[in-house]
Amino acid sequence: MKRVHVAAAVIRGADGRVLIARRPDDKHQGGLWEFPGGKVEEGEAVQAALSRELEEELGIRVSAFRPLIQVHHDYPDKHVLLDVWEVSAFSGEPHGAEGQPLAWASPRELGDFEFPAANKPIVAAARLPERYLITPDDIEPQVLLAGLRTALADGVRLVQLRAPKMFDAQYRDLAIDVQGLCAGKAQLMLKGPLEWLGDFPAAGWHLTAEQLRKYAPNGRPFPRERWLAASCHSVEELQLAAAMDVDFVTLSPVQATQTHPDALPLGWERAEELLRSFNQPAFLLGGVGARDLERAWQIGAQGVAGIRAFWPES
């Protein structure tokens, strides 16, 4: 099968919106929207290809970019590797130099556009932040709510309410308050029985590894309009997450942690190896923090997740 290496860009404006382009009707996947970019020529570095393609297609010169995600996708007639980079700074005014229509879309609006199938993980990566805050489970509800207010004010945009020591009724009451705090500011991910799904329509759901193993054979439990994530620790669990069509995962533990001292750390090399064959966004978890963001991006992760790493100091 023909193999094509494509360099693509999630170009983010100062207001956070993302630039997308419409494919010509006479091309493969014509009429659909895509992230700008093009083929990497033989012997060409992917960064050079990206810079060249964006200058040719959009008339811009890129000055700051980093790895975002790699997606392998098999079409009936070709195998495509989409090598996607996030562009955060450029000079020039983007325009359709080849006559292609352009649009600036907010991360939320990206879900309203029709993209080729291979672009689904890229859309998710473009919508997700680089930090995933997991709430501590050993503090009083009022202290947790106060800390969450501070975290949201500091720019946290993705929150998991984790409280395994609470009774179900306590967790549900707290989830109602947290949902109110996060409204319009951050995406809330809840944990718990799937029977609760209908009670929290604005929340996404983060499956435990045990739930993943139980429910993966049944496929995705709700439409793509709602975020679905899973906790993964092995290649088997990553494969189950992919089969279930989750939007993102946490991969852990990368390093030793205080919360799970008996868990064997994956280490950075093994984490990179696992991510190489996984197409969805992944947050690294376990002994990592903001200082590890650059390294996480370089090995193919969306970013880092953490409890202590992102929880405000009291």
Beta strands, then each sheet from edge to edge (+ up, - down):
strand 1: 2-12
strand 2: 18-22
strand 3: 33-34
strand 4: 37-39
strand 5: 61-74
strand 6: 78-91
strand 7: 102-105
strand 8: 131-134
strand 9: 158-160
strand 10: 187-190
strand 11: 204-207
strand 12: 228-232
strand 13: 248-251
strand 14: 282-285
strand 15: 303-306
sheet 1: 3+ 2- 1+ 4-
sheet 2: 3+ 2- 1+ 6+ 5-
sheet 3: 3+ 2- 7+
sheet 4: 8+ 9+ 10+ 11+ 12+ 13+ 14+ 15+ 8+
end
